[in-house]
Amino acid sequence: MKILGLHHITIVASNAQRTVDFYTQILGLRLVKQTVNFDDPSSYHLYFGDETGRPGTAVTFFEWPGARKGYPGVGGTHHFALQVKDYDSLLKWKRWLVDHGVQVDGPFDRHYFKSIYFRDPDGTIVEIATVGPGWAVDEEAGRIGTEHRDPPAEMLINNRDEGRIKAEMWPEPLATITGDMGLMDGMHHISAISSDINRTHSFYSTVLGLRRVKMTSNFDDPNSAHWYWGVDDGRPGTLITYFERDPTKTRRTQMGAGQTHHFAFAVADEAEQQAWRERLMAAGYRVSPIMDRVYFKSIYTNDPDGHIVELATVGPGFPFDESIAELGHSLKLPPWLEKDREAISAYLRPLTGVGAEGNKE
């Protein structure tokens, strides 16, 4: 039994068309599946990712039209990060986003990677992070995550050269998203909020078997612990991180537009998923039955603060009911909802520009 890495993150959007436009045209991801929330068929469930939406590349959205704005807090997600290979690619992304009217913060040196931050149309915080230099810059490779490491003083919020940071970006405008900017390797990490970091550590380390790869503090709030867990050496794409917040001073998360509904880890197959289900129940956690999501099977539990955590199989994948070339072009329904297609379609506003991969070379 082993968690393989991140599978997907699912966020609430208030306008499906606006979300499609942003994630395909601005971020260059591919809409790989246009379907509905199987538990609420009156709402879209849209999946974005690489060419086939491989686990770890998938960013998904439930559309809740007119939903109130959500807010991060205890039991919720703070942001998610996509990965790029190097700093030049990061600077190009800053240039591209700024030139398309998106406000960008950074680039910031996080010691283990460098990153920029911005918000999608519903206010979700999105980070783009480099894959290196990695966790061994301040610890021996075999001992990462075993001792607390303070952030370097010059990287803390009060010590930064804000003028230099604001001015730092790729010098020339970009006509398209160039190949070296590709986000197709998927997520770098997901960051959530905990009220007790040691209790969270017990869940991820003891129950789910992830390795703690860094104990540090939030570079923007040094009084808050920031711990990272991942698979093996904590490679990007396997990472979950938590900020610790005082529950007497920080409200609980408010579900709504721009806030994460749940995130998922990948497991190999249904047999292993069943073993994980039994393990979670034996540890005293609430766990759902195995659910058929057509493109994968799922079980759902909660972290100690109540955040919904899913374990999803890697297959059969999104080409299950349409060719790779046609992924995302039309509304696909699970077999048990086909009889209701006309009624379901009446609830959904038709999408335009679907199947597009954005402004890429």
Secondary structure, 3 states (H helix, E strand, C coil): CCCCEEEEEEEEECCHHHHHHHHHHHCCCEEEEEEEECCEEEEEEEEEECCCCCCCCEEEEEECCCCCECECCECCEEEEEEEECCHHHHHHHHHHHHHCCCCCEEEEECCCCEEEEEECCCCCEEEEEECCCCHHHCCCHHHCCCCECCCCHHHCHHHCCHHHHHHCCCCCCCCCECHHHCCCCCEEEEEEEECCHHHHHHHHHHHCCCEEEEEEEECCEEEEEEEEEECCCCCCCCEEEEEECCCCCCCECECCECCEEEEEEEECCHHHHHHHHHHHHHCCCCCCCCEECCCCEEEEEECCCCCEEEEEECCCCHHHCCCHHHCCCCECCCHHHHHHHHHHHHHCCCCCCCCCCCCEC
